[in-house]
Amino acid sequence: MITKEGLDALAPYRVKRAIFLAAGFGSRMLPITLNTPKPLIKVKGKRIIETLLDAAVKAEIPEIIIVTGYLGEQFKMLLNKYPNIIFYENKLYNEANNISSAYVIKDKLENAYVLDSDLFLSNPNIIRKYEYHSNYTGKFIEITDDWIIETKNGIITKEKRGGQNGYQMYGIAYCDKQTGQKMNEDIEKVFKMPGGKEYFWEQVMFDVCKKNYKIFVRPCYEGDIIEIDTFNELKEIDKTYDI
């Protein structure tokens, strides 16, 4: 068993909260998202966001925050299973990119996971009770048209659309205390600058203000996380929708 001294040494690395960004339209999943937010769509009998929430509960993360927007009231159904959820509303979800959701919770980013809520998590061990430095999850890929991050010695150096021998981005990040404090300042600065509302929140640390950050890549592997971007992909994964 770990000693009290060991627990005291680990305390600075304890994850304090998990923040779920769940405000978007999910337009590429039409028509199913006309009446249901994408994170609440069931895949093989389980809501997408529940795969992430269950992992956070298993990791004993004490505070759960969900940032809602589109059809936000529907997320209240999750309280039956996860009564400690705290909801924040992003009122600008329909006129800004997801930096607007990060802006809503910018003062909550210390020792926090930030997760896209539309990821079907097959490996719950991706979410951990302790994290030792800021990181962003990616799967190594030889070539892709999708967003990737480039690294040097395990540290993220660049984010770009498409390329070779990089890490395909999955929307699970961890901000340690220092990163969270700096992001609180930089998100506000970027959000309020001309064109700032068009950014994704990750671009604050990977692009616009990257000199301020040291973010490690956290490798994941095939099957750990499933991104379902379109209704056709949903039908391929869950045949009940293929009718």
C-alpha positions as CSV (number, residue, x, y, z in Angstrom):
1,M,0.0,0.0,0.0
2,I,1.1,3.5,-0.7
3,T,2.1,5.4,2.5
4,K,0.8,8.8,3.7
5,E,4.1,10.3,2.7
6,G,3.7,8.9,-0.8
7,L,0.2,10.3,-1.1
8,D,1.5,13.7,0.1
9,A,4.2,13.6,-2.6
10,L,1.6,12.7,-5.3
11,A,-0.9,15.4,-4.2
12,P,0.4,18.2,-6.5
13,Y,-0.2,15.8,-9.5
14,R,-3.8,14.9,-8.5
15,V,-6.3,15.7,-11.3
16,K,-8.8,18.1,-9.8
17,R,-11.4,18.2,-12.5
18,A,-12.5,17.0,-15.9
19,I,-14.1,19.6,-18.2
20,F,-16.2,18.4,-21.1
21,L,-16.8,20.7,-24.1
22,A,-20.2,19.8,-25.3
23,A,-21.6,23.0,-26.9
24,G,-21.4,22.3,-30.6
25,F,-24.0,21.5,-33.3
26,G,-22.5,18.2,-34.6
27,S,-23.6,19.3,-38.0
28,R,-21.8,16.5,-39.8
29,M,-23.9,14.0,-37.9
30,L,-27.2,15.2,-39.4
31,P,-29.9,14.2,-39.4
32,I,-29.5,12.4,-36.0
33,T,-28.3,15.6,-34.3
34,L,-31.4,17.6,-35.3
35,N,-33.0,16.6,-32.0
36,T,-30.1,15.2,-30.0
37,P,-26.7,16.7,-29.1
38,K,-23.9,14.6,-30.6
39,P,-22.4,13.6,-27.1
40,L,-25.8,12.2,-26.1
41,I,-26.1,9.9,-29.1
42,K,-26.1,6.3,-28.1
43,V,-23.5,4.0,-29.6
44,K,-24.0,0.3,-28.9
45,G,-26.4,1.2,-26.2
46,K,-24.3,3.8,-24.4
47,R,-24.2,7.6,-24.8
48,I,-20.9,8.8,-26.3
49,I,-20.2,11.2,-23.4
50,E,-20.9,8.4,-20.8
51,T,-17.8,6.5,-22.0
52,L,-15.8,9.6,-20.9
53,L,-17.7,10.3,-17.8
54,D,-17.4,6.7,-16.6
55,A,-13.6,6.9,-17.0
56,A,-13.5,10.1,-15.0
57,V,-15.5,8.5,-12.2
58,K,-13.3,5.4,-12.3
59,A,-10.2,7.7,-11.9
60,E,-11.9,9.3,-8.9
61,I,-11.7,12.8,-10.4
62,P,-13.7,14.9,-7.9
63,E,-15.2,17.7,-10.1
64,I,-17.0,17.2,-13.3
65,I,-17.9,20.2,-15.5
66,I,-19.8,20.1,-18.8
67,V,-20.0,23.2,-21.0
68,T,-23.3,23.1,-22.9
69,G,-24.8,25.1,-25.8
70,Y,-26.8,23.4,-28.5
71,L,-29.9,21.7,-26.9
72,G,-28.1,22.2,-23.6
73,E,-31.1,21.2,-21.4
74,Q,-30.9,17.7,-22.6
75,F,-27.7,17.1,-20.7
76,K,-29.6,17.4,-17.4
77,M,-30.6,13.8,-17.9
78,L,-27.0,12.8,-17.0
79,L,-27.6,14.0,-13.4
80,N,-29.5,10.8,-12.7
81,K,-26.2,8.8,-13.1
82,Y,-23.7,11.6,-12.3
83,P,-25.3,13.8,-9.7
84,N,-22.1,15.9,-9.1
85,I,-22.0,17.4,-12.6
86,I,-21.7,21.2,-12.8
87,F,-23.0,22.8,-15.9
88,Y,-21.7,25.9,-17.6
89,E,-23.5,27.5,-20.5
90,N,-21.8,28.7,-23.6
91,K,-24.1,31.3,-25.0
92,L,-21.9,32.0,-28.0
93,Y,-21.6,28.4,-29.3
94,N,-23.5,29.4,-32.5
95,E,-21.3,32.3,-33.4
96,A,-17.8,31.2,-32.4
97,N,-15.5,28.2,-32.4
98,N,-14.8,26.1,-29.3
99,I,-12.6,28.7,-27.9
100,S,-15.8,30.2,-26.7
101,S,-16.4,27.2,-24.5
102,A,-12.9,27.4,-23.2
103,Y,-13.5,31.1,-22.4
104,V,-16.4,30.2,-20.2
105,I,-14.3,28.0,-18.0
106,K,-10.9,29.6,-18.5
107,D,-10.3,30.0,-14.7
108,K,-11.0,26.3,-14.1
109,L,-8.1,24.9,-16.2
110,E,-5.5,24.2,-13.4
111,N,-4.9,20.5,-12.9
112,A,-7.7,19.8,-15.3
113,Y,-8.6,17.5,-18.2
114,V,-10.3,19.2,-21.1
115,L,-12.1,16.8,-23.3
116,D,-14.1,16.9,-26.5
117,S,-17.4,15.2,-25.5
118,D,-18.0,13.4,-28.8
119,L,-15.2,10.9,-28.4
120,F,-16.2,7.3,-27.8
121,L,-13.6,6.1,-25.3
122,S,-12.9,2.4,-25.6
123,N,-9.9,2.5,-23.2
124,P,-10.9,4.1,-19.9
125,N,-7.3,4.0,-18.7
126,I,-6.7,7.0,-20.9
127,I,-8.2,9.1,-18.0
128,R,-5.9,8.9,-15.0
129,K,-6.0,10.0,-11.3
130,Y,-2.6,11.6,-11.5
131,E,-0.9,13.5,-14.3
132,Y,2.7,14.7,-14.1
133,H,2.8,17.4,-16.8
134,S,0.6,19.0,-19.4
135,N,-0.1,16.8,-22.3
136,Y,-2.3,16.2,-25.4
137,T,-3.5,12.9,-26.7
138,G,-2.6,11.7,-30.2
139,K,-2.1,8.6,-32.2
140,F,1.0,8.3,-34.3
141,I,0.1,8.2,-38.0
142,E,2.3,8.0,-41.1
143,I,0.1,10.2,-43.3
144,T,-3.3,11.9,-43.0
145,D,-5.4,14.8,-44.1
146,D,-6.6,15.3,-40.6
147,W,-5.2,17.6,-37.9
148,I,-1.8,16.4,-36.5
149,I,0.7,17.6,-34.0
150,E,4.5,17.4,-34.6
151,T,6.9,16.7,-31.7
152,K,10.5,16.9,-30.7
153,N,11.7,14.8,-27.8
154,G,8.1,14.1,-26.9
155,I,7.2,17.8,-26.7
156,I,4.6,19.3,-29.1
157,T,6.2,21.8,-31.5
158,K,3.5,22.4,-34.1
159,E,-0.1,21.8,-35.0
160,K,-1.2,21.6,-38.6
161,R,-3.8,20.3,-41.0
162,G,-2.5,17.1,-42.7
163,G,1.0,15.7,-43.0
164,Q,3.3,12.8,-42.4
165,N,4.8,11.1,-39.3
166,G,2.9,13.0,-36.7
167,Y,0.2,12.4,-34.1
168,Q,-3.4,12.6,-35.2
169,M,-5.1,14.8,-32.6
170,Y,-7.7,13.4,-30.2
171,G,-9.4,16.0,-28.1
172,I,-8.2,15.0,-24.7
173,A,-5.8,17.4,-23.0
174,Y,-4.4,17.9,-19.5
175,C,-3.4,21.2,-18.1
176,D,-1.1,21.3,-15.1
177,K,-1.2,24.2,-12.6
178,Q,1.2,26.4,-14.5
179,T,-0.4,25.7,-17.9
180,G,-3.9,26.3,-16.5
181,Q,-2.9,29.7,-15.0
182,K,-1.3,30.8,-18.2
183,M,-4.2,29.6,-20.4
184,N,-6.6,31.6,-18.2
185,E,-4.8,34.8,-19.4
186,D,-4.1,33.8,-23.0
187,I,-7.6,32.5,-23.8
188,E,-9.0,35.8,-22.8
189,K,-6.4,37.7,-24.8
190,V,-6.9,35.6,-27.9
191,F,-10.7,35.4,-27.6
192,K,-10.9,39.2,-27.5
193,M,-8.5,39.9,-30.4
194,P,-9.8,40.5,-33.9
195,G,-10.8,37.1,-35.4
196,G,-10.2,35.4,-32.0
197,K,-13.6,33.8,-31.9
198,E,-12.6,31.7,-35.0
199,Y,-9.9,29.8,-33.2
200,F,-10.1,26.3,-31.6
201,W,-9.1,26.4,-28.0
202,E,-6.0,24.2,-28.6
203,Q,-4.6,26.8,-31.0
204,V,-4.0,29.1,-28.1
205,M,-1.2,26.9,-26.8
206,F,-0.1,25.3,-30.0
207,D,-0.1,28.3,-32.3
208,V,-1.0,31.8,-31.2
209,C,0.8,31.8,-27.8
210,K,2.9,28.6,-28.2
211,K,6.0,30.2,-26.8
212,N,4.3,30.2,-23.4
213,Y,3.8,26.4,-23.3
214,K,5.6,23.1,-22.9
215,I,3.0,20.4,-23.8
216,F,4.0,16.7,-24.1
217,V,2.3,14.4,-26.5
218,R,0.4,11.5,-24.8
219,P,0.4,8.6,-27.2
220,C,-2.8,6.5,-27.6
221,Y,-3.2,3.6,-29.9
222,E,-5.6,2.1,-32.4
223,G,-9.0,1.4,-30.8
224,D,-8.4,3.4,-27.6
225,I,-10.5,6.3,-28.8
226,I,-13.1,6.2,-31.6
227,E,-14.0,9.4,-33.4
228,I,-17.4,9.3,-35.1
229,D,-17.5,12.3,-37.4
230,T,-20.4,11.5,-39.7
231,F,-23.7,9.7,-39.7
232,N,-22.3,7.2,-42.2
233,E,-19.4,6.4,-39.7
234,L,-22.0,5.9,-37.0
235,K,-23.9,3.4,-39.1
236,E,-20.7,1.5,-39.7
237,I,-20.0,1.2,-36.0
238,D,-23.5,0.6,-34.8
239,K,-25.7,-1.3,-37.3
240,T,-28.9,-0.4,-35.5
241,Y,-28.7,3.0,-37.3
242,D,-28.4,1.3,-40.7
243,I,-32.1,1.0,-41.4
